[in-house]
Amino acid sequence: MELRIISLWIGHGFLKKLYECIGDCQDLTFVTDRADVIRVSIENVFPNAHHGVCAFHLLGNIVHWFGKNDKTKELFWGLVRAYKRNIFEDFRYRFSSTRPQVAAYLVKFHVLNGLEHIPR
């Protein structure tokens, strides 16, 4: 029951009010922690918005599922902070070579195929 109340508050409360204030903005992006309740609410209220995953929360999930590893953390932050394709490609290759299970996990969230947003 609590999940339904949260869903109603997000979807029919906060996001509806936000929509009333800003409308259907072009290039609107939400960055969240991947909670299904939030994702579905965003899709319903702002169907044209982009939805990104919070890097901090994603790293927390990696630590939860794959254990704490300083090398993983270093590669992860290098990857998500890359601002040029060659840097991104280097971190992607290193990540896939040294931590293939984590790399496969990141593919699910389109972290390893995010080149369209990175300039050459």
C-alpha positions in Angstrom: 0.0 0.0 0.0 2.8 2.4 0.8 4.3 2.0 -2.7 1.0 2.9 -4.2 0.8 6.1 -2.1 4.3 7.1 -3.1 3.5 6.4 -6.7 0.3 8.6 -6.5 2.2 11.4 -4.8 5.0 11.3 -7.4 2.8 10.7 -10.5 -0.3 12.6 -9.7 1.1 15.1 -7.2 4.6 16.4 -7.8 5.1 15.6 -11.5 1.6 16.8 -12.5 2.3 20.1 -10.7 5.7 20.3 -12.4 4.0 19.7 -15.7 1.5 22.5 -15.0 4.4 24.9 -14.3 6.8 24.0 -17.2 4.7 22.1 -19.7 6.2 19.6 -22.1 9.7 21.2 -22.4 12.0 20.2 -25.3 15.1 18.3 -24.2 13.9 17.9 -20.6 15.9 15.3 -18.7 15.3 13.7 -15.4 18.2 12.0 -13.5 17.0 9.5 -10.8 18.0 6.5 -8.9 16.3 4.0 -11.2 13.2 3.5 -9.0 10.5 1.9 -11.1 7.8 4.1 -9.4 9.6 7.3 -10.5 10.5 5.9 -14.0 6.9 5.0 -14.7 5.5 8.3 -13.4 8.0 10.3 -15.5 7.0 8.2 -18.6 3.3 8.9 -17.9 3.5 12.6 -17.2 6.5 13.6 -19.4 6.5 11.0 -22.3 9.0 13.0 -24.3 11.5 13.5 -21.5 14.9 11.8 -21.4 15.6 9.7 -18.3 19.1 9.3 -17.0 20.5 7.2 -14.2 22.3 8.9 -11.3 25.9 7.9 -11.3 26.2 8.0 -7.5 23.3 5.6 -7.1 24.5 3.4 -9.9 27.9 3.0 -8.3 26.1 2.2 -5.0 24.3 -0.6 -6.8 27.6 -1.9 -8.3 29.1 -2.1 -4.8 26.0 -3.8 -3.5 26.0 -6.5 -6.3 29.7 -6.9 -7.0 31.5 -5.8 -3.9 33.6 -2.8 -3.1 36.6 -2.6 -5.3 38.8 0.5 -5.7 39.7 -0.3 -9.3 36.1 -0.6 -10.2 35.3 2.8 -8.6 38.2 4.4 -10.4 37.2 3.0 -13.8 33.5 3.9 -13.2 34.2 7.5 -12.4 36.6 7.8 -15.3 33.9 6.3 -17.6 31.0 8.5 -16.5 33.1 11.7 -16.5 34.7 11.2 -19.9 34.1 14.2 -22.1 35.9 13.0 -25.2 35.2 9.8 -27.2 38.8 8.6 -27.1 38.8 8.9 -23.3 35.4 7.2 -23.0 36.6 4.4 -25.3 39.7 3.9 -23.3 37.8 3.6 -20.0 35.2 1.3 -21.7 37.9 -1.0 -22.9 39.7 -1.1 -19.6 36.4 -1.7 -17.8 35.3 -4.5 -20.1 38.8 -6.1 -19.8 39.2 -6.0 -16.1 35.6 -6.2 -14.8 33.5 -7.9 -17.5 30.6 -8.7 -15.1 30.3 -5.1 -14.0 30.6 -4.0 -17.7 27.7 -6.3 -18.6 25.7 -4.8 -15.8 26.4 -1.3 -17.1 25.2 -2.2 -20.6 21.7 -2.6 -19.1 21.7 1.1 -18.2 23.3 2.3 -21.5 26.3 3.6 -19.7 28.8 1.7 -21.9 27.1 2.9 -25.1 26.6 6.5 -24.4 28.8 7.9 -27.2 26.1 9.9 -28.8 26.4 12.5 -26.1 30.2 12.7 -26.2 32.0 15.0 -28.7 34.8 13.7 -30.8 
